[in-house]
Amino acid sequence: MVYDVIIAGGSFAGLAVATQLRGWRVLVLDRKPIGTGQTSACGTILPVLEHWHAEASVLQVHHSLFLHTTDRDIEFKSPYPWCTFDYARLCHTLLGQTGAEVCQAAVTGLTGRIVHTTAGDFEGRCLVDASGWRAALASALQPGFAHQGVMSFGLETICPYQAEGLHFWYTPAIVRHGVTWLFPRGQTSSIGIGSYRGQLNSANRWPISCASSAWRPTGWMAPISLRACVRRRPATCS
Ligand SMILES: Cc1cc2nc3c(=O)[nH]c(=O)nc-3n(C[C@H](O)[C@H](O)[C@H](O)COP(=O)(O)OP(=O)(O)OC[C@H]3O[C@@H](n4cnc5c(N)ncnc54)[C@H](O)[C@@H]3O)c2cc1C
């Protein structure tokens, strides 16, 4: 069977694309079950979720953002409400608005318009790479595209703490080249730490492994440098 569109990645981007393709034969490929691959603190502006009719995924509404530095606490009153939301619930709400088939499989390569995966080959007339920084399809077109030479990271976990507003700390005494944050989400809050230093590589993952042994974090490493777009077109839409 030839799909009209194959989307690699079933998170925010992939599912948003799929919602726009109702009526087409669409396949969403993701290496994880939909809604289980959260890498985000899941804070956004409320109108985004209203646009997607995903209000049921909202965990808490926020009207201020706070930046805490070594000697100041600055409150930014937002002209529009922010919110924290449940990642899995949003993903499944979006998925419910698509007519797409879903296949849990990792994209492993590309030949023309044939997508190779751990569940076999799939042919699509149009291919969409929504696999995040890993760029599964773009990397197949251009090996090394998602190079791991210069990496940053963001990690967070959930704790039983209630608060108001979205909080960021820029405190070099605690994190020299990064930020920490606290995003309240009802009865709990997600707390996170991120580095923009870009000194991690695949052989030096000490913050990840330290964190993994102490708590169950979400998030991961990601490249921090800009990269050029992939210009070749493996397939065309008609
Ligand atoms: C710690 C942290 C906190 C963040 N907090 C926020 C926030 O509060 N608000 C905000 O707006 N942004 C936040 N971000 C940024 C946000 O997470 C990303 O911008 C967003 O996830 C990008 O969405 P995406 O759909 O493009 O990619 P992703 O969410 O990364 O999804 C990619 C999908 O592709 C799948 N995939 C990857 N490789 C393959 C493969 N080979 N085959 C098949 N499937 C594959 C993955 O399983 C995943 O489901 C945060 C990022 C981090 C790291």
Ligand as a Chemical Component Dictionary entry (heavy atoms), coordinates in Angstrom:
data_LIG
# 
_chem_comp.id                   LIG 
_chem_comp.type                 NON-POLYMER 
_chem_comp.pdbx_formal_charge   0 
_chem_comp.three_letter_code    LIG 
# 
loop_
_chem_comp_atom.comp_id 
_chem_comp_atom.atom_id 
_chem_comp_atom.alt_atom_id 
_chem_comp_atom.type_symbol 
_chem_comp_atom.charge 
_chem_comp_atom.model_Cartn_x 
_chem_comp_atom.model_Cartn_y 
_chem_comp_atom.model_Cartn_z 
_chem_comp_atom.pdbx_ordinal 
LIG C1  C1  C 0 13.730 19.419 29.299 1  
LIG C2  C2  C 0 12.961 20.137 28.206 2  
LIG C3  C3  C 0 11.872 20.928 28.547 3  
LIG C4  C4  C 0 11.150 21.589 27.546 4  
LIG N1  N1  N 0 10.070 22.345 27.910 5  
LIG C5  C5  C 0 9.315  22.985 26.982 6  
LIG C6  C6  C 0 8.155  23.727 27.350 7  
LIG O1  O1  O 0 7.779  23.805 28.526 8  
LIG N2  N2  N 0 7.446  24.346 26.371 9  
LIG C7  C7  C 0 7.819  24.263 25.061 10 
LIG O2  O2  O 0 7.145  24.882 24.223 11 
LIG N3  N3  N 0 8.918  23.545 24.670 12 
LIG C8  C8  C 0 9.656  22.907 25.602 13 
LIG N4  N4  N 0 10.756 22.169 25.237 14 
LIG C9  C9  C 0 11.038 22.036 23.824 15 
LIG C10 C10 C 0 10.088 20.972 23.253 16 
LIG O3  O3  O 0 10.233 19.785 23.991 17 
LIG C11 C11 C 0 10.398 20.689 21.783 18 
LIG O4  O4  O 0 10.412 21.915 21.077 19 
LIG C12 C12 C 0 9.320  19.789 21.202 20 
LIG O5  O5  O 0 9.284  18.559 21.904 21 
LIG C13 C13 C 0 9.569  19.544 19.728 22 
LIG O6  O6  O 0 8.477  18.794 19.256 23 
LIG P1  P1  P 0 8.653  17.803 18.047 24 
LIG O7  O7  O 0 7.330  17.148 17.817 25 
LIG O8  O8  O 0 9.298  18.536 16.913 26 
LIG O9  O9  O 0 9.742  16.739 18.530 27 
LIG P2  P2  P 0 9.714  15.723 19.763 28 
LIG O10 O10 O 0 8.742  16.150 20.809 29 
LIG O11 O11 O 0 11.149 15.530 20.150 30 
LIG O12 O12 O 0 9.134  14.396 19.128 31 
LIG C14 C14 C 0 9.865  13.628 18.214 32 
LIG C15 C15 C 0 9.157  12.300 18.107 33 
LIG O13 O13 O 0 9.837  11.530 17.117 34 
LIG C16 C16 C 0 10.051 10.232 17.621 35 
LIG N5  N5  N 0 11.259 9.703  16.986 36 
LIG C17 C17 C 0 12.531 10.134 17.133 37 
LIG N6  N6  N 0 13.352 9.410  16.369 38 
LIG C18 C18 C 0 12.562 8.494  15.725 39 
LIG C19 C19 C 0 12.820 7.449  14.793 40 
LIG N7  N7  N 0 14.057 7.167  14.352 41 
LIG N8  N8  N 0 11.785 6.707  14.330 42 
LIG C20 C20 C 0 10.505 6.959  14.762 43 
LIG N9  N9  N 0 10.217 7.937  15.640 44 
LIG C21 C21 C 0 11.223 8.688  16.117 45 
LIG C22 C22 C 0 10.192 10.395 19.145 46 
LIG O14 O14 O 0 9.864  9.182  19.823 47 
LIG C23 C23 C 0 9.185  11.498 19.414 48 
LIG O15 O15 O 0 7.888  11.008 19.705 49 
LIG C24 C24 C 0 11.511 21.486 26.193 50 
LIG C25 C25 C 0 12.612 20.684 25.858 51 
LIG C26 C26 C 0 13.324 20.010 26.846 52 
LIG C27 C27 C 0 14.485 19.148 26.458 53 
# 
loop_
_chem_comp_bond.comp_id 
_chem_comp_bond.atom_id_1 
_chem_comp_bond.atom_id_2 
_chem_comp_bond.value_order 
_chem_comp_bond.pdbx_ordinal 
LIG C1  C2  SING 1  
LIG C2  C3  SING 2  
LIG C2  C26 DOUB 3  
LIG C3  C4  DOUB 4  
LIG C4  N1  SING 5  
LIG C4  C24 SING 6  
LIG N1  C5  DOUB 7  
LIG C5  C6  SING 8  
LIG C5  C8  SING 9  
LIG C6  O1  DOUB 10 
LIG C6  N2  SING 11 
LIG N2  C7  SING 12 
LIG C7  O2  DOUB 13 
LIG C7  N3  SING 14 
LIG N3  C8  DOUB 15 
LIG C8  N4  SING 16 
LIG N4  C9  SING 17 
LIG N4  C24 SING 18 
LIG C9  C10 SING 19 
LIG C10 O3  SING 20 
LIG C10 C11 SING 21 
LIG C11 O4  SING 22 
LIG C11 C12 SING 23 
LIG C12 O5  SING 24 
LIG C12 C13 SING 25 
LIG C13 O6  SING 26 
LIG O6  P1  SING 27 
LIG P1  O7  DOUB 28 
LIG P1  O8  SING 29 
LIG P1  O9  SING 30 
LIG O9  P2  SING 31 
LIG P2  O10 DOUB 32 
LIG P2  O11 SING 33 
LIG P2  O12 SING 34 
LIG O12 C14 SING 35 
LIG C14 C15 SING 36 
LIG C15 O13 SING 37 
LIG C15 C23 SING 38 
LIG O13 C16 SING 39 
LIG C16 N5  SING 40 
LIG C16 C22 SING 41 
LIG N5  C17 SING 42 
LIG N5  C21 SING 43 
LIG C17 N6  DOUB 44 
LIG N6  C18 SING 45 
LIG C18 C19 SING 46 
LIG C18 C21 DOUB 47 
LIG C19 N7  SING 48 
LIG C19 N8  DOUB 49 
LIG N8  C20 SING 50 
LIG C20 N9  DOUB 51 
LIG N9  C21 SING 52 
LIG C22 O14 SING 53 
LIG C22 C23 SING 54 
LIG C23 O15 SING 55 
LIG C24 C25 DOUB 56 
LIG C25 C26 SING 57 
LIG C26 C27 SING 58 
# 
